Amino acid sequence: MKRFIIERDLPGASELSMEQIDELTRTSNEAVASLGVPYTWVQSFVAGDKIYCVHETDDPETVREHARRGGFPCTRLSEVVAEFGPETARRLAA
């Protein structure tokens, strides 16, 4: 499966209550279950007026369909083409 980063503009996102986040989680899980194709919601991050999500599936249209079914904005969608972190440099130096 491919990995995608989704940027969702959601004014007031950083002010969401835990109850609201729980509701978003339930809605997203229901949308994932309804797709009928391999799809994994990996994680989401709240920053300011945005929510950034990491999802895995085979194509970008499935990500957009998840957003439509869940009623979520999908402001920007980008496929991840490489991943790296601190361990990457350590492996290369060894």
C-alpha positions in Angstrom: 0.0 0.0 0.0 1.0 3.6 -0.6 1.3 6.1 2.3 -0.4 9.5 2.1 -0.2 12.7 4.1 -3.5 14.5 4.3 -3.8 18.2 5.3 -7.2 19.1 6.6 -8.0 22.8 7.2 -10.3 22.8 10.3 -10.6 26.3 11.9 -10.4 25.8 15.7 -8.8 22.3 15.4 -6.5 23.0 18.4 -9.5 23.8 20.5 -11.3 20.5 19.9 -12.4 18.8 23.1 -11.6 15.1 23.7 -15.3 14.3 23.1 -15.1 16.0 19.7 -11.8 14.1 18.9 -13.5 10.9 20.0 -16.4 11.6 17.6 -14.0 12.3 14.7 -12.2 9.1 15.5 -15.5 7.1 15.4 -16.6 8.7 12.2 -13.2 8.1 10.5 -13.2 4.4 11.7 -16.7 4.0 10.3 -15.7 5.5 6.9 -12.6 3.2 6.8 -14.8 0.2 7.5 -17.3 1.2 4.8 -14.7 1.5 2.0 -14.4 -2.3 1.4 -10.7 -2.0 0.3 -7.4 -2.2 2.2 -7.1 1.0 4.1 -5.2 1.9 7.2 -5.5 5.2 9.2 -2.1 5.3 10.8 -2.1 8.5 12.9 -3.3 12.1 13.0 -1.8 15.3 14.4 -3.5 18.6 15.4 -1.5 21.8 14.8 -3.2 25.2 14.9 -6.2 25.2 12.5 -5.1 22.0 10.7 -5.2 18.3 11.2 -2.5 16.2 9.5 -3.3 12.6 8.9 -1.2 9.6 7.7 -3.2 7.0 5.8 -2.3 4.0 3.8 -4.1 2.6 0.8 -3.6 1.9 -2.9 -4.6 5.2 -4.5 -5.4 8.8 -3.7 -9.0 8.5 -4.8 -9.7 6.1 -2.0 -8.3 8.7 0.5 -10.6 11.3 -1.0 -13.6 8.9 -0.8 -12.8 8.3 2.9 -12.8 12.1 3.4 -16.2 12.4 1.6 -17.8 9.6 3.6 -16.5 11.0 6.8 -17.4 14.6 6.0 -13.8 15.7 6.5 -12.0 18.3 4.5 -9.1 17.1 2.3 -7.3 20.3 1.7 -4.1 18.8 0.4 -3.2 15.2 -0.4 0.4 14.1 -0.9 1.9 10.7 -1.5 4.9 9.9 0.7 7.8 8.9 -1.6 10.5 8.5 1.1 10.8 8.3 4.8 13.8 9.0 7.0 14.7 10.0 10.5 17.6 10.1 13.0 18.2 6.3 12.6 18.8 6.8 8.9 22.0 8.8 9.5 23.2 6.4 12.1 22.8 3.4 9.7 24.6 5.2 6.9 27.5 6.2 9.2 28.1 2.6 10.4 
